[in-house]
């Protein structure tokens, strides 16, 4: 199969039913995906159809069928052993979407390093979905609807029209801090929590509601202290979470 150097290609292969990805591993953050091992993710979702590798220094993005990994490795400028993100093609209510899971090496046990989830994305290829419907597409997002969650909105700088809404869980933890550093030694003393972000569709208002249309979702971690420090620089402001109504 011909290899393509590309960024975020629409995948042709679609799994007909979205598997339940609320993993029950002993060491994961609320929502069940961050901190899970690659084996645990694949046990729930099956084998990915594609892998994604991002070479940050050269700004090259590779998306390719899993079976082509041995062909791609010699073409990489970065570490050829860099772990590829798992990419799953999914479908819900007739709408295709893509779920990408990013791993990092957890070397806490030097004798037996393990790949763990550091971040993941959902891309809604079949068109935007309502914010209210997010937990149905990304089960981890249910955490964002709970009491105590803080919400923020960020309007990107000139040239980028995206509006990002962030839902920050109050559940600080040592695991979230490790996830923030991709399982390396953390370089800050912040408290970190699960964070669920959505990128609103073009034309959507900063007045966020459950009817707001979402084109992309991100499961990650964030620090309230960091957000407060960067609020003015990054144009971030507090909002009332629409899930409180």
Phi, psi and omega in degrees: 000135183295132178278146180229130172272114187202173176234119174058055175287141175290124183277139182277337185269128185233127172283135189285334180232140180277117181290156177283115185254020172282090186286152183245035180291160183290332184234082173220162178278165177307132186106333167089002183253315181292128182096345179291151178280161178299321179298321180293320178297313183291333176295330180270318187261349186086187180282139178292154177276328183224163172240152179232131178231130179246117176266097188300314186298320183263357181056039177252138180238129182242127173231121189207157177299145183307321185291350181263012185302320182290337177279328184281321186309315180294345182267352183282140173271335178279184177306120181296344179262012178301132182290130177281148174288139172284135179237122180245133176263124188232169180210135177219132180052038178080358182255123177283144171211162184242139181241119182244129183244121182260131181248156172221155181283124172263110184253027177303323173258096185302328182286339183213072178300152181222145177277128179234156181287125178252340182188155174209160184228151169235127180246124185267090187287335183273009182114158183300153177238157180291146176304321181300334184268000186304316181300335178288332178268319181236093186307328179301334185293347178302329179301326182292344182268358185280163177293147178091350180285134178265147182237145179222153174234140180229127175259124184295163182293171180306139182098339176235123187262006183293141170248124182250131176248130182244134177244113187255120178289149177280359186276085175288148179199160177294326179294318178300322179294321177292321178298322182300332181256015183053043172069016169264180180294120180300145183254004179228174179246023181288158168267133185243147183221161173300140180224134182241117186248148172229144174256120183284151179295156180302135179094351179287150183275157173288347176280085190287136176220174178294344178272352180301141183266134186247134178254344182203145177230150181227133173253118186208198173231157180206162179243129177298322179297318179295317179299319180296320180293326185262001187306311183290318183294319185261008177059052180252134176223151178289145172222163173282130181296130180294343179283352180279346182276000000 
